Amino acid sequence: MSAADTRVTHRTTCRLCNASEVERVVDLDPIPLSERYSTDPKAAAALPRFPIDVYMCRACGHVQQLDVIDPDYLWSSYTYYSGDAKGMPEHFAQIFEKVSRKIDLAEGTLVVDIGSNDGSLLKPFKQAKCRVLGIDPAVDAVQRANAAGIPTLQDYMSPALAERIRAEHGPAKVVCAFNVFAHADDLSSMVDCIRTLLAPDGLFFFEAQYLQDIIDGVLVATLFHEHLSHHSVKPLIAFLDRHGLELIAVERARIQHGSLVGTVQVKGGPHPIDASVRDLLANEDERRLDQVETLRAFGAKVTQLRERASSLVAQWRAEGKTVAGYGAARSGPTLITQFGLKSKLDFIVDDHPQKVGTYESGDGIPVVPTAELIKRMPDYTIILAWVHSELIIKNNRNYLERGGHFVVLCPSTRVVDKDGDVQI
């Protein structure tokens, strides 16, 4: 076994129901970990690649990745901060308003956020005079949070930690796991911890990329090593029930091009189950989200997009055109690998201070400031920060007016010039 192999474990059972009836439904090429940047291009290009194939459980319908990266290795170098992500602070402010309408946030109410990153979600709760506590394994993010006055523990959530937090702080009226509920391999342990933390009348709120949006938008860019689960309502209801919890409300949000926001209480708690759960469950049945054939059709669309994009880029390179990337995003390794862009991009523009002057993982592509877009004027610029495609196009009219082209990869391949979409 190689050194790289020791960092990944392939589980053979479903993450939610533990059944062994898991079937690979989407074949993808292995990718390097995102958020890995090096000052040495050869070292960056030599980084190991790990599988991100997608599986479905035939027993419960849960869609997931079964190749699990050692969390200490996965989170050892992490440069994503939710407070810096476009639209995320505003989204968290809206979440605070929704939570405050569902539960009385009296002064001193304990709010715990699992996977709290830099503490951005907890800031409005603290401003409302709640007691707040974050938990996150990423060292730099935790340092940021504590420096901003958001008490945060640098740790993984565990049963022992949950018991300690309850003993030291009392039961939590609100527990959150936003954009991290898809990250845990041992979800059973996580929800047991949440059950320990929650007050009898408390609520657990989570957000995760929603499977239907991934399928409808062909969001291949959201498939990378952090995202172990691609949640839908039907498997979650049964899973939570087995752990003494119940899903009482769901909402679809447009953040990250489609996510599921769920509200959960201790089984038999004071809140009725909202009609939104029944309605979305019926929609999933109609869309056949728990059927292998549905996911295989999604995989076929990914293959079509890959063939189209790689063919175009190969043609442009053969014509002597320059091709760049926009955004040293977490989704970059997925897009570069799955769309056949390896060794095809001359550089990537980004303004993240920890990324400029480094080389992207897996291919050694240099990351330069976004000001270089106008200076170098690549013929085509592929948007790797896919979530922000429309904003990037809007904010870089000067590049388009001077003859540049932006390329959007999904849900369909589009080339955009100063007059709009180009027929390709």
Summary of the structure (lengths in Angstrom):
residues: 424
radius of gyration: 21.7
end to end distance: 45.5
largest distance: 66.7
contacts: 1468
relative contact order: 0.12
helix: 37%
strand: 24%
